[in-house]
Amino acid sequence: MEGRTLLCVTARHQSQEMRQMLTRTLVRAGAAGLATAIMMAAGVDVAIAQSSVYQATLAEPNQKTAEVSTEEVRRILTDGSATLIDSRKRSEYVAGHIAGAKNAAPEPGSPPAAFIAAVERLVGGDKAKPLVLYCNGQYCRASRQLSEQLVDAGFTNVRRYQLGIPIWRALNGPVEIELEGILRVYKIDQTALFFDARSAADFAKANLPGTHNVPADQLATDGLRKAPMPNNDFNTRIVLFGLDFAQARALADAVGKTPFQNVSYFPGTFDALAAAVKTQ
C-alpha cells in the first residue's frame, strides 16, 4: 500500500469510519502508513485522488507563503534547487535536523532583525534565492513567523515545509545530529543507544564506552541482524556515527528502512567525536 490513500480529511470529520481507516492504514503500511494516520488525525490534506503521503501538505487556507511536500523537500536536497532552513532554536537544531538543512538562528532573545540578517548572510545577500523553511510541524509557529518576516524584508521566493521534522522522521527521512548535540545526548540521555559503524577491527582498537558496534562494511551480508535494536520501544533514541560521514550515512540509510524513527547520525569523524567526549 506504501501509504497511498484516496482521502482528503479534515479534523471535524473524525467519525467511526475514519478511526477504522486509521487502524487499517497503521496495520498495512508501516512507517509511511503511520505518517498518513498522524496527518489524517491532525486534519492534514493527505491528498487528492491517487496522491501519496509523500506529496501531502497541510493545505492551509489564506497562506502568506506556499507549502511544499516531503517529496519536494527530498528533490530539493538532491538537486540543490533551494536552501532548506531549520527555523528552530539552535539548541533544537544541533539535537537533530533534516540532513542538509541550515540553521541561522541568532542568540536567544535577539530581535527579529537579527534572524533576517543571518538568513541574508546565509544566501549571500541574494533575496531572490529560493528558500524552504521548516520547524516542529503543524502547530509550530517558527517557520510561519520567519517566512512572513522574510517576505516583509524583501525576500521573494520563500516556501515552507510545514509538516516539519515530525513527519520527516515518521517517513524515515535522514536526520543529522551536530557534535554539540551528540555530546549532550551522550552525557544525559541514559536511554539512548549509540551505534558505531566502524569496522570490527577499528572498534576493538578504540571505542566510546557504552556504544555498540554495527559495522557498515557488513551491512550487505548481515544487515542489522546482529544490531541490538530496541525492539521493546521503537521510539528509543538511536544515534549513529562512524569513521566518517560515509560510514555513518550508510548505517543511517539501513536503519531508515526499519520501523525505528527516532534516529539521527553524526556526519563528522570518529576522531573528532572521541576527542570531544574526552574533554567533557
C-alpha positions in Angstrom: 0.0 0.0 0.0 3.0 2.3 0.8 1.0 4.9 2.5 -1.3 5.6 -0.5 -4.7 7.0 0.2 -7.7 8.4 -1.7 -8.8 10.6 1.2 -8.9 14.3 1.9 -9.6 14.5 5.6 -10.4 17.4 7.9 -10.4 17.3 11.7 -14.2 17.8 12.0 -14.9 14.5 10.2 -13.2 12.0 12.6 -16.0 9.5 12.5 -16.1 5.8 13.3 -15.3 5.2 9.6 -12.2 7.3 9.9 -11.0 5.5 13.0 -11.3 2.2 11.3 -9.4 3.7 8.3 -6.6 4.9 10.5 -6.3 1.4 12.0 -6.1 -0.2 8.6 -3.5 2.3 7.5 -1.3 1.7 10.5 -1.5 -2.1 10.2 -0.9 -2.3 6.5 1.6 0.4 5.6 4.5 0.6 8.1 6.2 4.0 8.6 4.5 5.7 5.7 1.2 4.5 6.9 1.9 5.8 10.4 2.7 9.2 9.0 -0.5 9.1 6.9 -2.6 8.2 10.0 -0.9 11.0 12.0 -1.7 13.6 9.3 -5.2 12.3 8.9 -5.9 12.6 12.6 -4.5 16.1 12.5 -6.6 17.3 9.6 -3.8 17.3 7.0 -4.8 17.3 3.4 -3.3 13.9 2.7 -4.3 14.2 -0.8 -6.2 14.4 -3.9 -7.1 11.2 -5.6 -4.1 8.8 -6.1 -1.6 11.1 -4.4 0.7 9.6 -1.8 1.7 10.6 1.7 4.9 12.0 0.4 3.0 14.6 -1.6 0.9 15.7 1.3 0.8 19.2 2.7 -1.4 20.9 5.4 -3.2 22.8 2.6 -3.7 25.7 5.0 -6.2 28.4 4.0 -5.0 32.0 3.4 -1.3 31.1 3.3 1.1 34.0 3.1 3.8 31.6 1.9 3.3 28.4 0.0 3.8 24.9 1.4 6.0 22.2 -0.1 5.6 18.4 0.4 8.0 15.8 1.7 8.6 14.7 -1.9 9.6 18.2 -2.8 12.0 18.5 0.1 13.6 15.3 -1.0 14.1 16.7 -4.5 15.4 20.0 -3.2 18.0 18.2 -1.1 19.0 16.1 -4.2 19.2 18.9 -6.8 20.1 21.9 -4.6 17.3 24.0 -6.1 16.6 25.7 -2.8 18.2 26.3 0.6 16.4 24.3 3.3 16.4 26.3 6.6 15.6 24.9 10.0 13.7 27.8 11.7 14.0 26.4 15.3 16.4 27.5 18.0 20.0 26.3 17.6 19.7 24.0 20.6 17.0 22.1 18.8 18.8 22.1 15.5 22.0 20.6 17.0 20.0 17.8 18.6 18.6 16.7 15.3 17.7 18.3 11.9 16.8 17.3 8.4 20.1 16.2 6.8 21.3 19.1 4.6 19.3 21.8 6.4 21.0 25.0 7.6 20.3 27.0 10.7 20.6 30.7 11.0 19.1 31.2 14.5 20.6 34.1 16.4 21.3 34.1 20.1 18.1 33.7 22.3 16.4 37.0 22.9 17.7 38.6 19.7 15.3 40.9 17.8 13.7 39.5 14.6 16.0 41.7 12.5 18.9 39.5 13.7 17.3 36.4 12.2 16.6 38.2 8.9 20.2 39.4 8.8 21.5 35.9 9.5 19.4 34.4 6.6 20.6 37.2 4.3 24.2 36.2 5.1 23.4 32.6 4.5 22.2 33.3 0.9 25.0 35.8 0.2 22.6 38.7 0.1 20.5 37.2 -2.7 16.9 37.8 -1.6 15.6 36.1 -4.8 17.3 32.8 -3.8 14.7 30.0 -3.2 14.2 29.2 0.5 12.2 26.5 2.2 11.7 26.7 5.9 10.6 24.1 8.4 10.2 23.7 12.2 8.3 21.3 14.6 5.2 20.6 12.5 1.6 21.6 12.2 1.3 23.8 15.3 4.8 25.2 15.3 4.9 28.9 14.6 8.6 29.3 13.9 8.6 28.7 10.2 5.4 30.6 9.6 6.6 33.7 11.5 10.1 33.7 10.0 8.7 33.2 6.4 6.4 36.2 6.9 9.3 38.3 8.3 11.5 37.4 5.3 8.8 38.3 2.8 8.3 41.6 4.6 12.1 42.1 4.4 12.0 41.7 0.6 12.7 38.0 0.1 10.8 36.9 -3.0 10.9 33.1 -3.0 10.0 31.7 0.4 8.1 28.5 1.0 7.5 26.2 4.0 7.6 22.5 4.8 5.0 22.9 7.4 4.7 19.2 8.2 8.2 19.7 9.6 10.6 17.3 11.2 7.9 15.1 13.0 6.6 13.9 9.7 10.1 13.8 8.1 11.1 11.4 10.9 7.9 9.4 10.6 8.7 8.8 6.9 12.2 7.8 7.9 13.9 10.8 6.3 17.6 11.1 7.2 18.3 13.3 10.3 21.7 14.6 11.3 22.9 15.5 14.8 25.7 18.0 15.4 28.7 17.5 17.6 27.2 19.7 20.3 24.0 17.7 20.2 25.6 14.3 20.3 27.7 15.3 23.3 24.7 16.4 25.1 22.8 13.3 24.4 25.7 11.0 25.2 26.1 12.8 28.6 22.5 13.0 29.8 20.3 10.5 27.9 20.8 7.2 29.6 18.1 5.5 27.4 19.8 6.4 24.1 21.6 3.8 22.0 24.8 4.6 20.2 25.8 2.5 17.2 29.4 2.7 15.9 29.6 1.9 12.1 33.3 1.4 12.0 34.8 -2.0 11.2 35.1 -4.6 14.0 38.9 -4.2 14.0 38.7 -0.4 14.4 36.1 -0.8 17.2 38.3 -3.3 19.0 41.2 -0.9 19.0 39.3 2.1 20.4 35.6 2.8 21.2 33.4 5.0 23.3 32.1 3.5 26.5 28.5 2.2 26.2 28.4 2.1 22.4 27.6 -0.9 20.1 29.5 -1.9 17.0 27.3 -2.3 13.9 29.9 -2.3 11.1 28.8 -0.6 7.9 31.1 -2.9 5.9 29.0 -5.9 7.0 25.5 -4.4 6.2 25.5 -6.1 2.8 25.8 -9.6 4.3 24.4 -9.2 7.9 22.2 -6.2 7.5 21.0 -5.2 11.0 20.5 -8.8 12.2 23.3 -8.5 14.8 22.4 -5.0 15.9 20.9 -4.6 19.4 17.8 -2.9 18.2 15.4 -1.7 20.9 12.5 -3.9 19.8 10.5 -3.2 23.0 10.4 0.6 22.4 10.5 1.8 18.8 10.7 5.4 19.9 14.1 4.9 21.6 16.7 7.5 20.5 19.3 5.9 18.3 22.4 7.8 17.4 24.8 6.6 14.7 28.4 7.5 13.9 31.3 6.1 12.1 34.8 6.6 10.9 33.5 9.4 8.7 30.3 10.7 7.0 30.1 7.8 4.5 30.0 5.1 7.2 27.5 6.9 9.4 25.2 7.7 6.5 25.4 4.1 5.2 24.2 2.8 8.6 21.6 5.6 8.7 20.2 4.5 5.4 20.0 0.9 6.5 18.2 1.8 9.8 16.0 4.1 7.8 14.4 1.0 6.2 13.2 -0.2 9.6 10.3 1.0 11.8 12.6 3.0 14.1 12.1 6.7 13.6 14.0 8.5 16.4 17.2 8.0 14.6 20.0 10.5 13.8 23.5 10.2 12.5 26.7 12.3 13.2 28.2 13.4 9.9 31.7 14.1 11.4 34.6 11.8 12.1 35.1 9.4 14.9 38.3 11.1 15.9 36.5 14.4 16.3 33.8 12.8 18.4 36.2 10.8 20.6 38.3 13.9 21.2 35.2 15.9 22.2 34.0 13.2 24.5 37.3 13.1 26.3 37.2 16.8 27.1 33.6 16.7 28.6 
